[in-house]
């Protein structure tokens, strides 16, 4: 039930608020990928990929991006699964349970996955190597703004866990 609430919260936030915020004309924070990164390590791999596809497809439908978000979401979900399989269960759980990470590890892992996601989305949207500098610029700037939203999420969720 908690995952369903998060799914609807992040997609609604992305579709109705964040997609309407444009910094410098094209920089748009993609907060919704927090849903993918917070999918518990113990979730079935197929379910993980399906949930990632569904959230990406939902964003695509409302953003007119023709599958770019769905592809990027499935890609980072798959990379998260591969990364998890490289470690034993205890190490993987510690490394990929975003809500339990120290701030430094959270920042590093989030930056990696956000960067991969954004580079993939912008590459698929523009689909030309002639725009590589534009793609890299948009990736870096959007990654920074998305990371800021993740940091806010981390701070708020840490305070929430401290009260519990």
C-alpha positions in Angstrom: 0.0 0.0 0.0 2.9 2.3 0.8 4.5 1.7 -2.6 1.2 2.4 -4.4 0.8 5.7 -2.5 4.4 6.6 -3.4 3.8 5.7 -7.1 0.7 8.0 -7.3 2.4 10.8 -5.3 5.6 11.0 -7.4 3.8 10.6 -10.8 1.2 13.3 -9.8 4.0 15.6 -8.5 6.0 15.0 -11.7 3.1 15.4 -14.1 1.2 18.3 -12.6 4.0 20.4 -10.9 7.5 19.5 -12.0 6.8 19.1 -15.7 5.5 22.6 -15.6 8.7 24.0 -14.0 11.3 24.8 -16.6 14.6 26.3 -15.5 16.5 27.9 -18.4 13.9 26.6 -20.8 14.7 22.9 -20.7 16.0 21.9 -17.2 13.3 19.9 -15.5 13.9 17.9 -12.3 12.7 14.3 -12.6 11.8 13.5 -9.1 9.7 10.4 -10.0 12.8 8.2 -10.3 13.0 8.2 -6.5 10.3 5.5 -6.8 12.6 3.2 -8.7 15.6 3.8 -6.4 13.5 3.1 -3.3 12.0 -0.2 -4.5 13.1 -2.6 -1.8 16.1 -4.9 -2.6 13.9 -8.0 -1.8 11.3 -7.2 -4.5 11.0 -9.7 -7.3 13.2 -8.7 -10.2 10.4 -9.0 -12.8 8.1 -6.9 -10.5 10.9 -4.3 -10.2 11.2 -4.0 -14.0 7.5 -3.9 -14.5 7.0 -1.2 -11.9 9.8 0.8 -13.5 8.3 0.4 -16.9 4.9 1.5 -15.7 6.1 4.7 -14.0 8.2 5.5 -17.0 5.3 4.9 -19.4 3.0 7.0 -17.2 5.4 9.9 -17.4 5.8 9.3 -21.2 2.1 9.5 -21.8 1.7 12.8 -20.0 5.0 14.3 -21.3 4.7 13.2 -25.0 8.2 11.6 -25.0 7.3 8.4 -26.9 9.0 5.9 -24.6 12.2 7.7 -23.6 11.2 7.7 -19.9 10.0 4.1 -19.9 13.3 3.0 -21.5 15.4 5.0 -19.1 13.5 3.8 -16.1 13.8 0.1 -17.1 17.5 0.7 -17.8 18.3 2.1 -14.3 16.1 -0.6 -12.7 18.0 -3.3 -14.6 21.4 -1.7 -13.6 20.2 -1.6 -10.0 19.4 -5.3 -10.2 22.8 -6.1 -11.8 24.6 -4.0 -9.1 22.6 -5.8 -6.4 23.7 -9.2 -7.8 27.4 -8.2 -7.6 27.2 -8.1 -3.8 26.1 -10.6 -1.2 22.7 -10.0 0.2 23.8 -8.0 3.2 26.1 -5.7 1.2 23.5 -5.2 -1.5 20.8 -4.4 1.0 23.0 -1.8 2.7 24.1 -0.2 -0.6 20.8 -0.1 -2.5 18.3 0.6 0.2 18.4 4.4 -0.5 16.4 5.2 2.7 19.0 3.5 4.9 22.2 5.0 3.3 24.5 7.5 4.9 24.2 10.9 3.3 27.5 10.5 1.4 26.7 7.1 -0.1 23.2 8.3 -0.9 24.6 11.2 -2.8 27.0 9.1 -4.8 24.6 6.3 -5.7 21.8 8.7 -6.5 24.0 10.8 -8.7 25.1 7.8 -10.7 21.6 6.5 -11.3 20.1 10.0 -11.9 22.9 10.8 -14.4 22.4 7.5 -16.3 18.6 8.1 -16.4 18.9 11.7 -17.6 21.6 11.0 -20.2 19.4 8.2 -21.6 16.2 10.3 -21.7 17.9 13.3 -23.4 19.8 11.1 -25.8 16.6 9.4 -26.9 14.7 12.7 -27.1 17.3 14.3 -29.3 18.6 11.2 -31.0 21.6 12.8 -32.7 25.3 13.0 -31.9 25.3 16.5 -33.3 23.6 17.6 -30.1 26.0 15.9 -27.7 27.0 19.1 -25.9 23.3 20.0 -25.5 22.6 16.6 -24.2 25.5 16.7 -21.8 24.6 20.2 -20.6 20.9 19.2 -20.0 22.0 16.0 -18.3 24.3 17.8 -15.9 21.9 20.7 -15.1 18.9 18.4 -14.7 20.9 16.0 -12.6 21.8 18.8 -10.2 18.1 19.9 -9.9 16.9 16.3 -9.5 19.6 15.6 -6.9 18.5 18.6 -4.9 14.9 17.2 -4.9 16.4 13.8 -3.7 18.4 15.5 -0.9 15.1 17.2 0.3 13.5 13.8 0.1 16.4 12.2 2.1 16.2 15.0 4.8 12.4 14.7 5.2 12.5 10.9 5.3 15.3 10.9 7.8 13.4 13.2 10.1 10.3 11.0 9.6 12.3 7.9 10.7 13.8 9.7 13.7 10.3 10.6 15.0 9.1 7.0 14.6 
